[in-house]
């Protein structure tokens, strides 16, 4: 069985997305990413310590919907666009990528990083 993920998505999971995907619990049928590349998890899933869960489109959509009530996935010939809106119709993320999982993960990472940045208390600088 061929793995269904583009190399750009694997790089995103290894780098910017590592802190997020490393916290996802593995489920039967998930793909895991380790030093040898992607592999399909068994039942029960038993990821090695250095393996990351590669969330699929369904799981990423579920995670995005937990962050915002409206998620729009737009498919063009060679592009996948994701626009995410809050409950007031304000855009939270607008991402375009060559593959759907990467676009969804980028949108999710963007929303989470924006929320984290907004929760950092600012200290006035006296001069």
C-alpha positions as CSV (number, residue, x, y, z in Angstrom):
1,X,0.0,0.0,0.0
2,X,1.4,3.4,-1.0
3,X,1.5,6.1,1.6
4,X,-0.9,8.9,0.7
5,X,1.1,12.0,1.9
6,X,3.2,14.4,-0.2
7,X,6.8,15.1,0.8
8,X,5.9,18.7,1.6
9,X,3.3,17.5,4.2
10,X,5.8,15.2,5.8
11,X,8.3,18.1,6.1
12,X,5.6,20.2,7.7
13,X,4.9,17.5,10.2
14,X,8.6,17.1,11.0
15,X,9.3,20.8,11.4
16,X,6.6,23.4,12.2
17,X,3.9,20.9,13.1
18,X,6.1,18.6,15.2
19,X,5.0,20.1,18.6
20,X,1.3,19.6,17.5
21,X,1.4,16.2,15.8
22,X,3.7,14.7,18.5
23,X,0.8,15.1,21.0
24,X,-1.8,13.3,18.9
25,X,-2.6,9.8,20.1
26,X,-2.2,7.1,17.4
27,X,-5.4,5.2,16.3
28,X,-5.6,2.0,14.3
29,X,-5.2,2.9,10.6
30,X,-3.2,6.1,11.3
31,X,0.0,6.7,9.4
32,X,3.1,7.2,11.6
33,X,6.2,9.1,10.5
34,X,9.6,8.0,11.8
35,X,13.2,8.0,10.6
36,X,12.5,5.3,8.0
37,X,9.5,7.3,6.6
38,X,5.8,6.7,6.9
39,X,4.3,3.4,8.0
40,X,0.7,2.3,8.7
41,X,0.0,1.8,12.4
42,X,-1.3,-1.6,13.4
43,X,-4.0,-2.5,15.9
44,X,-3.3,-1.7,18.6
45,X,-1.3,1.2,17.3
46,X,2.2,1.2,18.9
47,X,4.2,4.2,17.7
48,X,7.9,4.2,18.5
49,X,9.2,7.0,20.7
50,X,10.5,9.0,17.7
51,X,7.4,8.5,15.5
52,X,4.8,11.2,14.8
53,X,1.1,10.7,13.9
54,X,0.3,11.9,10.4
55,X,-3.2,13.2,10.7
56,X,-5.4,12.6,7.6
57,X,-7.9,15.0,6.1
58,X,-10.8,13.7,8.2
59,X,-9.0,14.1,11.5
60,X,-7.6,17.6,10.5
61,X,-11.1,18.8,9.6
62,X,-12.4,17.5,12.9
63,X,-9.6,19.4,14.8
64,X,-10.2,22.6,12.8
65,X,-13.9,22.4,13.5
66,X,-13.1,22.3,17.2
67,X,-11.3,25.6,16.8
68,X,-13.8,27.4,14.6
69,X,-17.4,26.8,13.5
70,X,-16.9,27.3,9.7
71,X,-14.2,25.6,7.7
72,X,-14.3,25.9,3.9
73,X,-12.1,23.6,1.7
74,X,-11.9,24.8,-1.9
75,X,-10.4,22.5,-4.5
76,X,-8.9,23.9,-7.7
77,X,-6.9,22.0,-10.3
78,X,-3.6,21.8,-8.4
79,X,-4.4,23.8,-5.3
80,X,-6.3,23.2,-2.1
81,X,-7.5,26.3,-0.2
82,X,-8.8,26.4,3.3
83,X,-10.6,29.4,4.8
84,X,-11.6,29.3,8.5
85,X,-14.1,31.7,10.0
86,X,-15.1,32.4,13.6
87,X,-18.7,32.5,14.9
88,X,-18.9,36.2,13.8
89,X,-17.8,35.5,10.2
90,X,-14.3,36.9,10.7
91,X,-11.6,35.1,8.8
92,X,-9.2,33.2,11.1
93,X,-7.0,31.6,8.5
94,X,-6.7,31.5,4.7
95,X,-4.2,29.0,3.4
96,X,-3.5,27.5,-0.1
97,X,-1.3,24.4,-0.6
98,X,-0.7,21.7,-3.2
99,X,-2.4,19.1,-1.0
100,X,-5.4,19.0,1.3
101,X,-3.7,17.7,4.5
102,X,-1.0,20.3,4.3
103,X,-3.4,23.2,3.8
104,X,-5.6,22.0,6.7
105,X,-2.6,21.5,9.0
106,X,-1.2,25.0,8.1
107,X,-4.5,26.6,8.9
108,X,-4.7,24.8,12.2
109,X,-1.2,25.7,13.2
110,X,-1.8,29.3,12.2
111,X,-5.0,29.6,14.3
112,X,-3.4,28.0,17.3
113,X,-0.3,30.2,17.1
114,X,-2.4,33.3,16.7
115,X,-4.4,32.4,19.8
116,X,-1.3,31.6,21.7
117,X,0.2,34.9,20.8
118,X,-2.9,36.8,21.9
119,X,-2.8,35.1,25.3
120,X,0.7,36.4,26.0
121,X,0.4,39.3,28.5
122,X,2.1,42.5,27.2
123,X,4.2,44.5,29.6
124,X,4.5,48.2,29.0
125,X,8.0,49.4,28.3
126,X,9.0,52.4,30.4
127,X,11.4,54.8,28.9
